[in-house]
């Protein structure tokens, strides 16, 4: 048997025999050491540990697994046509990962921008380059997570858009302010390569590697074009590079605030706290009570962006007051003036789903209904349900009840027209009885009355369309500024994952029951992992959606489960429901 360079593993060996517990533990220990060394400013130790990680067999294994199993784009090929590898090919790829190989050009793909007639260019690297980028990201990310500014929330592990929204609320909740709502024009496409590499300030071999990806060029319908600026959208490391390029923006504003006149703007701590810059990727806001200060901040940011080859987009950059309100990443933030009996401050800060977001969501639902004019009701429900739940989970952390009610009303009228069109010769009463019913929810406690919900679009008790308004409003707790997933506090990050707004109630319960670990491989779920629910007894074989029949798995573990054929009797014997009842957590 021919031996590969993967520490004794033959290419014919099964990929699933690898001890992933040990692999993840080795890599995470190295990342934690890099993070702590970066925190204390020990650059020499950071570089030494990064070189060790880049040569590590365990890190290469994780990088390949992420690209070929955990990534949703695993079936998308680069210019070499290779995609979704098997176990033998993955081990061969691990053995062939070398830092000195010249990167290949990316494959140009054009995708539609939501709500516009424009198209966005994506550069799809080859599987090999994606794996190498994932490896480099493992080494660079812990270093920069210890350095990044506290109010940067886009494309960072453990942080989300909901954290940015809560940060904005905390900044304006006590005082009305002027807001610079800004957007950077073609951020990913215009970043200056020399400025980025200078700011990156890494060791020579890593610098050459990243420079190669930046200069690799693109293939668009067989035509090669060199890249002289920007980071390729679609690459695994591109969001990290963009954040590195934009790092320092908040510190520049703090320097300006520090030099403001003390007689007018107060003592130094107050001046620094009074001005806020909150950034999510290439969108950011600057807030202060003085309009003149915000205008000067805009001039400073324009000058700062010029140094890295960027500029603000005039059509998306505006100066507004919080009393007028502004939209940011799908939410509308506005302060409403009220009487002294409603608020001591004289105003209330309300954050709602933006009108644009509501319109796009409703148009999506309408499009699904129009594409299922002749489809069975069950098929229509299966398409509408994930769209409704996903959008509601995104918006459930803010003031959304009124919006949910309005959407339910509009959707009800649309579905009624859908039903009447299918049965033109039947009465409206007959159609209503056919497609709508009454759902009775059993009370949690014996003394409570059952909850009756009329006009539910349903086929039976198990298959129904959830209403927007039934989504419970749960406030989001912002991540602590000093915390990072690389600090080693797995309990803190596991709890945050469970309570995240976009985590469904089902997945949240299963995550808690399984103590934050995958039911198949036993590894702890990390930020960025793709989670899927698995039915112990498949639904075609009589299984249901009750919690005792569900478990939470990684995406790749779910694939492995479905490749393993197990008889229903074996499943029942291996997964005793009484055991789940006795040990719910």
TIPA-316885 format. One record per residue (C-alpha): x, y, z; residue in three letters. Coordinates in steps of 0.001 Angstrom, whole numbers, plus 500000, padded with zeros to 6 digits. Example, Ala and Ser with C-alpha at 12.3 -4.5 7.8 and 13.67 -1.06 7.14 Angstrom:
2
512300495500507800ALA/513670498940507140SER/
This chain:
585
500000500000500000UNK/501349503369498986UNK/501873505692501880UNK/500934509359501672UNK/502649512214503420UNK/499812512472505944UNK/501604510856508914UNK/501069507261508025UNK/497583507606506586UNK/497233505859503271UNK/495097507647500726UNK/492815504613500771UNK/492199505067504512UNK/488783506138505615UNK/488456509838506342UNK/486086509093509219UNK/488734507155511165UNK/490505510367512085UNK/490313511382515749UNK/488741514824515275UNK/488642515425519042UNK/492413515402519145UNK/492775517369515916UNK/490502520211517065UNK/492083520324520511UNK/495597520682519058UNK/494587523496516697UNK/492520525370519270UNK/495376525291521804UNK/497684526864519236UNK/495071529505518341UNK/494528530336522014UNK/498278530812522503UNK/498441533071519427UNK/495522535127520767UNK/497103535589524207UNK/500519536432522762UNK/498895539040520497UNK/497047540511523494UNK/500290541126525368UNK/502028542416522219UNK/504561539591521919UNK/504982539629518124UNK/507902537203518155UNK/505834534470519850UNK/502864535185517567UNK/504955534648514425UNK/506570531488515784UNK/503196529956516697UNK/501661530975513354UNK/504468529202511469UNK/503917526127513641UNK/500190526147512905UNK/500703526573509155UNK/502901523449509118UNK/500608521484511452UNK/499003518345510013UNK/496000518866512328UNK/495441522422511066UNK/495627521223507454UNK/493074518512508220UNK/490643521036509723UNK/491122523425506791UNK/490321520710504262UNK/487315519520506265UNK/485937523062506420UNK/486246523556502657UNK/485069520143501496UNK/482445519274504135UNK/481348522218506273UNK/481111524935503627UNK/477865525431501675UNK/479966526212498586UNK/481695522810498659UNK/479957521804495410UNK/481061524968493593UNK/484141524456491422UNK/486944526879490590UNK/488692527108487205UNK/490053523550487607UNK/486526522064487763UNK/487185520178491031UNK/484543520117493801UNK/483111518003496690UNK/485972515537497243UNK/485729512040498733UNK/487770510820501719UNK/490709509595499636UNK/490918512896497722UNK/490730514916500946UNK/493710513113502472UNK/495656513602499255UNK/494811517331499339UNK/496084517561502935UNK/499378515986501871UNK/499763518391498938UNK/499086521677500793UNK/502226523758500322UNK/502768527439501067UNK/505046528057498079UNK/502652526966495295UNK/501480529776493038UNK/497735530477493477UNK/495456529940490487UNK/493090532558489122UNK/489557532721490494UNK/486451531901488455UNK/484248534994487991UNK/480560534495488778UNK/477969537281488656UNK/475114537226491172UNK/472103539520491549UNK/472066542181494251UNK/468849541942496318UNK/466331544617495376UNK/468455546061492534UNK/469128545542488851UNK/472870545431489489UNK/475055542334489644UNK/477843541606492113UNK/481067539862491006UNK/482210536803492955UNK/485601535179492575UNK/485512531421493212UNK/488990530038494050UNK/489940526433493413UNK/489445523825496135UNK/493209523823496744UNK/493389527613497196UNK/490287527584499399UNK/491879524999501697UNK/495089527019501853UNK/493101530188502604UNK/491246528389505410UNK/494626527314506812UNK/495999530872506673UNK/492840532209508278UNK/493287529815511206UNK/496708531368511833UNK/495862535049511253UNK/492408535339512841UNK/493437534805516523UNK/496158537457516167UNK/493793540071514799UNK/490869539198517070UNK/493046540368519956UNK/493719543672518132UNK/490446544553516379UNK/488453547534517610UNK/485556546759519997UNK/482798548242517814UNK/483585546235514691UNK/480975543490514261UNK/480934542268510655UNK/482489538944509606UNK/483996538269513017UNK/483593535064515038UNK/481155535383517929UNK/479747538719516692UNK/476711539517514593UNK/474563542325513232UNK/472356542095516334UNK/475336543075518494UNK/475843546139516282UNK/472171547135516627UNK/472290546856520443UNK/475513548918520451UNK/473724551684518493UNK/470783551553520922UNK/473122551860523912UNK/474849554852522304UNK/471703556918521603UNK/469365555683524337UNK/470251558473526774UNK/470538561393524369UNK/469306562397520865UNK/472224562593518425UNK/473201563433514897UNK/474126560381512839UNK/476384559919509842UNK/474947556871508091UNK/477681555875505635UNK/478568553136503188UNK/481948552499501570UNK/481767552283497774UNK/482929548922496352UNK/484850548118499501UNK/486011544628498516UNK/486875545687494935UNK/488905548848495620UNK/491209548093498584UNK/494783549089497839UNK/497025546015497924UNK/500170547768499152UNK/498308549516501980UNK/496681546228503032UNK/499955544267503023UNK/501680547037504976UNK/498925546995507608UNK/498994543184507714UNK/502699543310508690UNK/503193539547508785UNK/506197537287508170UNK/507594536958504592UNK/506152533579503515UNK/502631534512504713UNK/502953537901502997UNK/503920536247499694UNK/501007533840500018UNK/498412536578500592UNK/499941538781497890UNK/499597535841495490UNK/495869535557496217UNK/495382539296495792UNK/497257539319492453UNK/495939535979491147UNK/493524537499488624UNK/490120536273487441UNK/488785534112484600UNK/485513535421483152UNK/484115533279480316UNK/487591532146479333UNK/489099535640479463UNK/491863536322482012UNK/491967539699483769UNK/494677540716486261UNK/493689542115489669UNK/495518545261490697UNK/493251546211493601UNK/490618544747495934UNK/490155541381497613UNK/488343538599495715UNK/484750538308496947UNK/484080534609497440UNK/487409533725498998UNK/487435532365502553UNK/490060534830503761UNK/488589537907501993UNK/486305539091504866UNK/489243538918507297UNK/491457540907504919UNK/488723543536504497UNK/488420543905508283UNK/492201544276508549UNK/492128546995505870UNK/489386548905507734UNK/491016548459511141UNK/491975551784512721UNK/488894553750511670UNK/487438553868515193UNK/490818554750516725UNK/491185557657514280UNK/487825559059515425UNK/488836558634519073UNK/492019560628518368UNK/489883563452517005UNK/487548563283520031UNK/490554563460522353UNK/491570566802520802UNK/488148568460521107UNK/488051571595523333UNK/487549570579526955UNK/485603573780527782UNK/482871572862525299UNK/482834569070525245UNK/483850568225528821UNK/486572566078530314UNK/488504563483528292UNK/486494560353529341UNK/483236562118528473UNK/484557563277525093UNK/485672559784524156UNK/482408558208525276UNK/480178560846523654UNK/481300560036520118UNK/480622556547518724UNK/481623554735515554UNK/479928551376515016UNK/480860549360511950UNK/479405546253510354UNK/481612545247507393UNK/481560548236504993UNK/478521549924506624UNK/479094552198509605UNK/477522555005511629UNK/479117557869513562UNK/477020559445516336UNK/477405562636518382UNK/475111565317519814UNK/476824568031517758UNK/476235568196514017UNK/479518570050513482UNK/481469567235515146UNK/479810564600512939UNK/480515566661509792UNK/484175566950510779UNK/484255563180511390UNK/483009562663507849UNK/485886564739506465UNK/488380562810508628UNK/487021559433507498UNK/487108560516503839UNK/490792561398504202UNK/491502558167506120UNK/489831556015503456UNK/491853557645500665UNK/495021556127502144UNK/493701552601501508UNK/492144553350498127UNK/488524553685499274UNK/485842556366499395UNK/482324556858500734UNK/479392556156498445UNK/477499559490498055UNK/474124557867497315UNK/474237555860500541UNK/475902558422502819UNK/473687560909504622UNK/473476563042507742UNK/470312562506509797UNK/469040563142513292UNK/467798560305515468UNK/464371562017515596UNK/464106561464511822UNK/465469557925511989UNK/467760555898509746UNK/468078552355508385UNK/470999550102509269UNK/471468546424508213UNK/467745545758507888UNK/466494547753510904UNK/465029551225511315UNK/466411553120514333UNK/464428556162515407UNK/463621558239518477UNK/460009559321518979UNK/459133562356521079UNK/456633561600523830UNK/455122563382526802UNK/456734563647530224UNK/454362561003531563UNK/455615558436529023UNK/459342559011529448UNK/461547561085531737UNK/463770561902528771UNK/460951563088526549UNK/461597560490523860UNK/461649556747523256UNK/464148554861521141UNK/462463552193519014UNK/464182549806516627UNK/461908548120514090UNK/462351546129510872UNK/462991548585508052UNK/460296549157505437UNK/462706547909502751UNK/463290544668504653UNK/459529544163505153UNK/458857544805501457UNK/461554542371500311UNK/460283539690502695UNK/456673540048501541UNK/457730540019497882UNK/459641536802498547UNK/456527535200500073UNK/454394536392497140UNK/456918534955494678UNK/456796531559496426UNK/452975531550496320UNK/452909532555492639UNK/455333529737491774UNK/453083527200493546UNK/449716528059491989UNK/449039524438491061UNK/451103522763493802UNK/449530520905496753UNK/448967522879499926UNK/451545520760501747UNK/454271521724499246UNK/453410525425499549UNK/453588525270503356UNK/456983523532503210UNK/458341526407501072UNK/456805529261503037UNK/457637527955506519UNK/461477528362506435UNK/461180531818504828UNK/458827533030507579UNK/460774531493510460UNK/464140532749509180UNK/462942536340508780UNK/461113536343512116UNK/464145534966513956UNK/466274537741512492UNK/463849540462513657UNK/462526539011516912UNK/465049540850519087UNK/463525544283518388UNK/460095546012518350UNK/458485543824515687UNK/455026542752516899UNK/453129545366514891UNK/455109544512511768UNK/454468540796512296UNK/450714541466512576UNK/450650543513509354UNK/452545540821507465UNK/450166538106508676UNK/447221540178507462UNK/448750540715503999UNK/449745537056503715UNK/446243535930504742UNK/444665537939501912UNK/447214536596499412UNK/446598532978500447UNK/442828533463500238UNK/443202534648496643UNK/445419531610496002UNK/442675529288497266UNK/439808531030495411UNK/441739530842492134UNK/442147527071492483UNK/438415526491492964UNK/436484529060490897UNK/433282527004490965UNK/433258526474494725UNK/431924528893497329UNK/434298530949499447UNK/433034529151502555UNK/433956525780501043UNK/437461527046500122UNK/438019528495503568UNK/437075525220505269UNK/439366523274502961UNK/442549525292503461UNK/442090526903506894UNK/441511525339510257UNK/441710525848514000UNK/444847524899515900UNK/444580524063519585UNK/447774524318521632UNK/447897522151524717UNK/448549524124527922UNK/451900523708529631UNK/450266523572533047UNK/447066521669533950UNK/445323524778535317UNK/445874526781532131UNK/443271526928529388UNK/444201525648525907UNK/445190528304523349UNK/442927528357520317UNK/444230529855517094UNK/441708530343514294UNK/442358530849510590UNK/445511528745510418UNK/446660527722506937UNK/447029523967507494UNK/446504520439506210UNK/446475518769509640UNK/447682519342513205UNK/451291518486512318UNK/451527520453509070UNK/450600524130509332UNK/451955527549508371UNK/453323529450511402UNK/452145533020511850UNK/454633535862512135UNK/452904537215515237UNK/453384533947517125UNK/457138534644517238UNK/458124535604520764UNK/460100538832521177UNK/463403538058522935UNK/465922540836523620UNK/469459540201522463UNK/472357540601524903UNK/475354542253523261UNK/478671540450523310UNK/481202541770525811UNK/483771543948524075UNK/486748542142525579UNK/485567538606524731UNK/486632536416521834UNK/485984532752520916UNK/489750532256521178UNK/489843533163524886UNK/488971529553525815UNK/485698530212527678UNK/483604527601525856UNK/480724527833528356UNK/480207531551527631UNK/480195531046523872UNK/477991527959524029UNK/475352529889525998UNK/475521532770523519UNK/475066530388520606UNK/471985528887522258UNK/470412532305522870UNK/471308533864519525UNK/468291535480517780UNK/468753533429514600UNK/468916530160516538UNK/465524528457516331UNK/463820527347519541UNK/464126523708518496UNK/467854523925517827UNK/468344525971521004UNK/466659523282523114UNK/468663520497521479UNK/471872522480521926UNK/471135522823525638UNK/470181519147525990UNK/473374518018524270UNK/475492520437526358UNK/476692522269523264UNK/478101519142521591UNK/477342517266518386UNK/475395514047519011UNK/477460512157516410UNK/481105513216516798UNK/480882514634520335UNK/482789517820519409UNK/481728521195520817UNK/479831523394518384UNK/481790526510517446UNK/480771529813515942UNK/480335529403512188UNK/479477525686512337UNK/476489524659510222UNK/473958522862512441UNK/471244520488511236UNK/468528518486512967UNK/468501514733512416UNK/465477512444512876UNK/466438509275514760UNK/463506507507513131UNK/462980508961509632UNK/459600510513508932UNK/458879508112506022UNK/459277505281508548UNK/456845506763511066UNK/459102509255512851UNK/457831512647514023UNK/459200516075514945UNK/459069515559518721UNK/462234516334520668UNK/462781512699521673UNK/463146511867517958UNK/465563514726517168UNK/469254515356517645UNK/471548518211516600UNK/474493517458514302UNK/477172519160512258UNK/476380519400508554UNK/479110516893507689UNK/478030514562510522UNK/474486514675509165UNK/475825513584505777UNK/477658510674507426UNK/474479509654509282UNK/472492509479506086UNK/475188507434504391UNK/474859504839507168UNK/471855502589506536UNK/470229501445509773UNK/467020499480510059UNK/464107501062511982UNK/464286498345514653UNK/467967499010515272UNK/467270502712515511UNK/464566502138518090UNK/466815499898520184UNK/469804502242519973UNK/467791505344520787UNK/465546504481523718UNK/463096507318524355UNK/463025506645528096UNK/466710507491528319UNK/466046510889526784UNK/463226511507529238UNK/465378510632532247UNK/468345512712531058UNK/466955515783529265UNK/470240517680529490UNK/
